[in-house]
Amino acid sequence: MARRARWKTLAETRQDLPHADLVGDCTVFNIKGNDYRLITKVYYRTQRIYTRVVLKHSDYSKGGWKRDCNFN
């Protein structure tokens, strides 16, 4: 889906993936009914998506991943 997408904003991303959330400068996607989280950096201008980490929900809740997303 992401290869075909031409998203320009988070709002456009949410049209295809409604559970995408912006956290700092990362976009977080819920996977498998919220069991996992895919942490990405989406660069809309260049149409690039970089996977930072995939976490179980329990590890996501610990918050260590937020440092990479400039989130306080």
C-alpha positions as CSV (number, residue, x, y, z in Angstrom):
1,M,0.0,0.0,0.0
2,A,2.7,2.5,0.9
3,R,4.6,2.0,-2.4
4,R,1.5,3.0,-4.3
5,A,0.5,5.8,-2.0
6,R,1.2,9.4,-2.8
7,W,0.4,10.9,0.5
8,K,1.2,14.6,1.0
9,T,0.0,14.9,4.6
10,L,-0.9,12.9,7.7
11,A,-4.6,13.5,6.9
12,E,-4.1,11.8,3.5
13,T,-2.3,8.9,5.2
14,R,-5.2,8.5,7.6
15,Q,-7.6,8.2,4.6
16,D,-5.9,4.8,3.9
17,L,-4.8,4.0,7.5
18,P,-7.1,5.7,9.9
19,H,-5.1,4.7,13.0
20,A,-1.9,6.5,12.0
21,D,-0.8,9.0,14.6
22,L,1.9,11.7,14.7
23,V,4.1,11.4,17.8
24,G,6.9,14.0,17.7
25,D,8.3,13.7,14.1
26,C,7.4,10.0,13.8
27,T,4.2,8.5,12.4
28,V,3.0,5.5,14.4
29,F,0.9,2.8,12.8
30,N,-1.2,0.2,14.8
31,I,-0.7,-3.3,13.5
32,K,-2.8,-6.4,14.2
33,G,-5.5,-4.9,16.2
34,N,-3.2,-2.7,18.3
35,D,-0.9,-5.7,19.3
36,Y,2.1,-4.1,17.6
37,R,3.2,-0.6,16.7
38,L,5.2,0.4,13.6
39,I,7.3,3.5,14.3
40,T,8.2,5.3,11.1
41,K,9.5,8.6,9.8
42,V,7.5,9.7,6.8
43,Y,9.0,12.4,4.5
44,Y,6.0,13.5,2.3
45,R,8.1,15.8,0.1
46,T,10.4,13.0,-1.1
47,Q,7.8,10.2,-0.8
48,R,10.1,8.2,1.6
49,I,9.1,6.2,4.6
50,Y,11.7,4.9,7.0
51,T,11.0,2.2,9.5
52,R,12.5,3.0,12.9
53,V,11.2,0.1,14.9
54,V,8.4,-2.5,15.3
55,L,7.3,-3.0,18.9
56,K,4.8,-5.1,20.9
57,H,2.3,-2.8,22.5
58,S,3.9,-3.5,25.9
59,D,7.3,-2.3,24.7
60,Y,5.8,0.7,23.0
61,S,4.2,1.8,26.3
62,K,7.7,2.0,27.9
63,G,8.4,5.0,25.6
64,G,12.1,4.5,24.9
65,W,11.5,4.8,21.2
66,K,10.3,8.4,21.6
67,R,13.9,9.7,21.8
68,D,14.3,9.0,18.1
69,C,11.1,11.0,17.4
70,N,12.0,14.2,19.2
71,F,9.1,13.7,21.6
72,N,9.4,15.0,25.1
